[in-house]
Amino acid sequence: MSSSRPKEGNRGKMKMEGIGSASAGGAVRYTLNPTRINSEDILFCVDVDAESLVEMKTAGVTRLDSIKQAILLFVNSKISINPDHRFAFATLSKSASWLRKEFSSDVESTIAAVRALSATTVSSSQADLTNLFRSAAHEAKKSRAQNRILRVILIYCRSSTRPRHQWPINQKLFTLDVMYLHDKPGPDNCPQAVYDALVDALEHVSEYEGYIHESGHGLPRTLFRFMSMLLCHPQQRCPQDDCDIPKPLMKKSAEPANGEDNVHVSTSRQKGNRCRNLGSKRTFHTRGAYLSFYIPSI
């Protein structure tokens, strides 16, 4: 598959090229030509607003605590797939700033960077992604010069502050994935509007198919599962609407179980457009599915 950006309206779809030849018995043998999948430079941008300190349903565990664990799970898994992948870190408050600018595949330096993540105690009414996109575009050009691609994974935690940006529509130099953790909808917040703004940003800047996941459950395992789904390489992705993993291991029950409230925002997508109404047609369930992994102490 080509490493160039897919055409609009066909993101995530790949054209297979090869040589077909007739074999004995009249059957056609098809051989797929070898293609190059570029190693990734992955920039994590973690929202460190005061809402990242909201407690999850696991006692004494905040969103930021779970995010740190999820990042370490992701990095260890990604390096197991390909040790040539590299990682850097930034934070988002009013705007984005570097936490560790140098991309590295060293796990120990990743652990050190994750440990350095800390949240502010005062909420901000502003979340400007422009500086994040500017930094990502600059790094993406350097990655391309090394036959690599750049991906940004934004982990966002605010339920009422819509992210904003000023970025030209014709500059798609990297891929943006989003993990959105939010509160239940209420009179003081609007997670659906925030989600819609995140969708708009993703589709505005992404070179390849960008994925977005959201959770209002407050369950760490839900975050871990969605982060595991982001392991897939942007050059090998199908459109998110066609992604039907993970498969449920138990028959879906009509009643919530294990404290899972099924709180969500609309995530259905049709040809690049997500529905804009609360109450998703596609709700992800984790009952009966468990992950086993080792995460270094942070």
Buried (B, 14 or more C-beta within 10 A) or exposed (E): BEBEBBEEEEBBBBEEEEEEEEEEEEEEEEEEEEEEEBBBBBBBBBBBBBBBBBEBBBEEBBBBBBBBBBBBBBBBEBBEEEEEBBBBBBBBBEBBBBBBEEBBBEBEBBBEBBEEBEBBEEEBEEBBBBBBBBBBBEBBEEBBEEEBBBBBBBBBBBBBBBBBBEBEEEBBBBBBBBBBBBBEBEEEBBBBBBBBBBBBBBBBBBBBBBBBBBBBBBBBBBBBBBBBBBEBBBBEBBBBBEBEEBEEEEEEEEEEEEEBEEBBBBBBBEEBEBBEEBEBEEEBBBBEBEEEEEBEEE
